[in-house]
């Protein structure tokens, strides 16, 4: 799954949401300088936000297709997993990761960040937690169990997104503690909303990990079912997003 997101880079970049400006500003304020490494930068969504805010950004991305797209948008990218990436003696003021740290070993990744950060540097990992309206979520869960019964994502009732992400960020914090060298991780939270029309949501869905590897006919069945559920509630909905972050400063 980790290597499947580059299958449609144009759609990924078009539909995946940016990060709150308040998060970008807080990271910049907490870092000792403007030089950032963006781990798993993908198509460059958050990298471009940091560039626009005046930072220097180097992306590290394992998928060459995603890396090439990001380069076309002005982001410098080196192709590697973060754990295997050769920093070649370079050091940075911050290591950031948007919607990607769960693909990195939480202890090895934090230890690597400690090696490439300058004293007082910041490690900040963040992701969006969200859940569509219950009827839309249930339509997705029902049809996904039908078209992908063997998927581990089909096992059992879906857990609330907030619970899933809280557990994930607990793992991130534990990894930072176990790697040593950092102060106590902080938890940040940013709440915001976005309205989705039916077609907007159906455009985004194929970029999610559950669907990136489905055959076209099964994907079409999922989109038809979810689309019908959105039609039944008026053709759109307002999504509440919670952007969560764990941040820790390297000891001086």
C-alpha positions as CSV (number, residue, x, y, z in Angstrom):
1,X,0.0,0.0,0.0
2,X,2.8,2.4,0.9
3,X,4.1,2.2,-2.7
4,X,0.6,2.6,-4.4
5,X,-0.1,6.3,-3.9
6,X,1.9,7.3,-7.0
7,X,-0.5,5.5,-9.3
8,X,-2.4,8.8,-10.0
9,X,-0.2,11.7,-8.9
10,X,-2.4,14.3,-10.6
11,X,-5.5,13.2,-8.7
12,X,-3.6,12.9,-5.4
13,X,-2.2,16.4,-5.6
14,X,-5.5,17.9,-6.8
15,X,-7.7,16.3,-4.1
16,X,-5.6,15.8,-1.0
17,X,-6.1,18.8,1.4
18,X,-3.4,21.2,2.5
19,X,-2.5,21.7,6.1
20,X,-3.7,24.6,8.3
21,X,-1.7,27.8,8.0
22,X,-1.6,27.8,11.8
23,X,0.3,24.5,11.8
24,X,2.8,25.8,9.3
25,X,3.4,29.0,11.3
26,X,3.8,27.1,14.6
27,X,6.4,24.7,13.1
28,X,8.4,27.6,11.6
29,X,8.2,29.5,14.9
30,X,9.4,26.4,16.9
31,X,12.3,25.6,14.6
32,X,15.7,27.4,15.1
33,X,15.9,28.2,11.3
34,X,14.2,27.8,7.9
35,X,15.9,24.7,6.5
36,X,13.5,21.7,6.5
37,X,13.5,18.1,5.4
38,X,10.1,16.9,4.4
39,X,9.8,13.1,5.0
40,X,7.5,11.3,2.5
41,X,6.8,14.6,0.7
42,X,4.6,12.9,-1.8
43,X,3.6,15.4,-4.5
44,X,4.8,18.3,-2.5
45,X,1.6,19.5,-0.9
46,X,3.0,20.6,2.5
47,X,6.5,21.3,1.0
48,X,5.0,24.0,-1.2
49,X,3.3,25.5,1.9
50,X,6.6,25.8,3.7
51,X,8.3,27.1,0.6
52,X,5.7,29.8,0.3
53,X,6.3,30.7,3.9
54,X,10.0,31.3,3.2
55,X,11.5,28.0,4.2
56,X,14.1,26.0,2.3
57,X,12.7,22.5,1.8
58,X,14.3,19.2,0.7
59,X,11.9,16.4,0.1
60,X,12.7,12.7,0.8
61,X,10.2,10.5,-1.0
62,X,10.4,6.7,-1.7
63,X,8.1,6.8,-4.8
64,X,9.8,8.1,-7.9
65,X,6.5,9.0,-9.5
66,X,5.5,11.2,-6.5
67,X,9.0,12.7,-6.4
68,X,8.9,13.6,-10.1
69,X,5.5,15.3,-9.7
70,X,6.9,17.3,-6.7
71,X,9.9,18.4,-8.7
72,X,7.7,19.8,-11.5
73,X,6.0,22.0,-8.9
74,X,9.4,23.4,-7.7
75,X,10.2,21.1,-4.8
76,X,13.7,19.6,-4.5
77,X,13.4,15.9,-3.9
78,X,15.7,12.9,-3.3
79,X,14.3,9.4,-3.8
80,X,14.7,7.1,-0.8
81,X,13.0,5.9,2.3
82,X,13.9,8.2,5.2
83,X,15.6,5.3,7.1
84,X,17.9,4.6,4.2
85,X,18.3,8.2,3.0
86,X,21.9,9.4,2.9
87,X,22.0,13.0,4.3
88,X,25.7,13.2,3.2
89,X,26.7,15.2,6.3
90,X,23.9,17.8,5.8
91,X,22.0,19.1,8.8
92,X,18.7,20.9,9.1
93,X,16.6,23.0,11.4
94,X,13.5,20.8,11.2
95,X,12.3,17.4,10.0
96,X,8.6,17.4,9.1
97,X,6.3,14.6,7.9
98,X,2.7,15.2,6.7
99,X,0.5,12.1,6.5
100,X,3.6,9.9,6.1
101,X,5.2,9.1,9.4
102,X,3.1,6.0,9.9
103,X,5.1,4.5,7.0
104,X,8.4,5.1,8.9
105,X,9.7,3.0,11.7
106,X,8.8,5.2,14.7
107,X,12.1,4.6,16.6
108,X,14.5,4.4,13.7
109,X,12.8,7.4,12.1
110,X,13.2,9.5,15.2
111,X,16.8,8.4,15.6
112,X,17.5,9.4,12.0
113,X,15.9,12.7,12.6
114,X,18.1,13.3,15.6
115,X,21.2,12.6,13.5
116,X,20.3,15.2,10.8
117,X,18.9,17.9,13.0
118,X,21.0,20.8,14.3
119,X,21.0,21.4,18.1
120,X,17.5,22.6,19.1
121,X,16.1,21.4,15.8
122,X,12.4,20.3,15.6
123,X,10.8,17.0,14.6
124,X,7.2,17.6,13.7
125,X,4.9,14.9,12.3
126,X,1.3,15.6,11.5
127,X,-1.8,14.1,9.8
128,X,-5.5,14.7,9.2
129,X,-8.1,12.8,11.2
130,X,-11.6,12.9,9.6
131,X,-14.8,11.0,9.2
132,X,-17.6,11.6,6.7
133,X,-21.2,11.6,7.8
134,X,-22.3,8.3,9.3
135,X,-24.5,7.3,6.4
136,X,-21.7,7.9,3.9
137,X,-19.2,6.1,6.1
138,X,-21.5,3.1,6.5
139,X,-22.1,2.9,2.7
140,X,-18.4,2.8,2.2
141,X,-17.8,0.2,4.8
142,X,-20.6,-2.0,3.5
143,X,-19.5,-1.9,-0.2
144,X,-15.8,-2.2,0.7
145,X,-16.4,-5.4,2.7
146,X,-18.2,-6.7,-0.4
147,X,-15.5,-5.9,-3.0
148,X,-12.5,-6.5,-0.8
149,X,-13.5,-9.1,1.8
150,X,-9.9,-10.3,2.4
151,X,-8.5,-6.8,3.1
152,X,-7.4,-6.3,6.7
153,X,-9.3,-3.0,6.5
154,X,-12.5,-5.0,6.2
155,X,-12.1,-6.8,9.5
156,X,-14.5,-5.8,12.2
157,X,-16.5,-2.6,12.5
158,X,-14.7,0.6,11.6
159,X,-13.2,2.4,14.6
160,X,-13.8,6.1,15.0
161,X,-11.1,8.1,13.2
162,X,-10.1,10.1,16.3
163,X,-9.4,6.9,18.2
164,X,-7.3,5.5,15.3
165,X,-5.3,8.6,15.1
166,X,-4.9,9.0,18.8
167,X,-3.4,5.6,19.0
168,X,-1.1,6.3,16.0
169,X,0.2,9.5,17.5
170,X,0.8,7.7,20.8
171,X,3.1,5.4,18.9
172,X,4.8,8.4,17.3
173,X,5.4,9.9,20.7
174,X,6.7,6.6,22.2
175,X,9.1,6.3,19.2
176,X,10.5,9.7,19.9
177,X,11.0,8.9,23.5
178,X,12.6,5.6,22.8
179,X,15.0,7.1,20.3
180,X,16.3,9.5,23.0
181,X,17.9,12.8,22.4
182,X,14.6,14.8,22.2
183,X,12.7,16.7,24.9
184,X,9.2,15.5,25.8
185,X,7.0,15.4,22.7
186,X,4.1,17.9,22.5
187,X,0.7,17.2,21.0
188,X,-0.9,19.9,18.8
189,X,-4.4,20.0,17.4
190,X,-6.0,22.2,14.7
191,X,-9.8,21.9,13.9
192,X,-11.2,23.1,10.6
193,X,-13.9,22.3,8.1
194,X,-14.3,21.8,4.3
195,X,-17.4,21.3,2.3
196,X,-17.5,18.5,-0.3
197,X,-19.8,18.1,-3.2
198,X,-20.5,14.6,-4.3
199,X,-18.1,14.7,-7.2
200,X,-15.3,16.3,-5.0
201,X,-15.5,13.4,-2.5
202,X,-15.6,10.7,-5.2
203,X,-12.6,12.4,-6.8
204,X,-10.6,12.1,-3.5
205,X,-11.6,8.6,-2.5
206,X,-9.5,6.7,-5.0
207,X,-6.3,8.3,-3.5
208,X,-7.0,6.7,-0.1
209,X,-5.0,3.6,0.9
210,X,-8.0,1.3,1.0
211,X,-8.8,2.0,-2.7
212,X,-5.5,2.6,-4.5
213,X,-5.0,-1.0,-5.5
214,X,-8.6,-2.0,-6.3
215,X,-9.4,-3.1,-9.9
216,X,-11.4,-0.5,-11.9
217,X,-14.7,-2.5,-11.8
218,X,-14.5,-2.8,-8.0
219,X,-13.5,0.8,-7.5
220,X,-16.5,1.9,-9.7
221,X,-18.8,-0.2,-7.5
222,X,-17.5,1.6,-4.4
223,X,-17.9,5.0,-5.9
224,X,-21.4,4.3,-7.1
225,X,-22.5,3.2,-3.6
226,X,-20.8,6.1,-1.8
227,X,-22.2,8.5,-4.4
228,X,-25.7,7.3,-3.8
229,X,-25.3,7.8,-0.1
230,X,-24.2,11.4,-0.7
231,X,-27.1,12.0,-3.0
232,X,-29.4,10.8,-0.3
233,X,-28.2,13.6,2.1
234,X,-28.5,16.3,-0.5
235,X,-25.5,15.9,-2.7
236,X,-22.8,17.1,-0.4
237,X,-21.6,17.4,3.2
238,X,-19.3,19.5,5.4
239,X,-16.3,17.5,6.7
240,X,-14.8,18.3,10.1
241,X,-11.1,17.8,10.0
242,X,-8.7,17.5,13.0
243,X,-5.1,18.0,12.0
244,X,-3.0,16.4,14.7
245,X,0.7,16.9,15.3
246,X,3.4,15.5,17.5
247,X,6.5,17.8,17.9
248,X,9.7,17.4,19.8
249,X,12.9,19.5,20.1
250,X,16.3,18.0,19.9
251,X,18.3,18.6,23.1
252,X,21.2,21.0,22.8
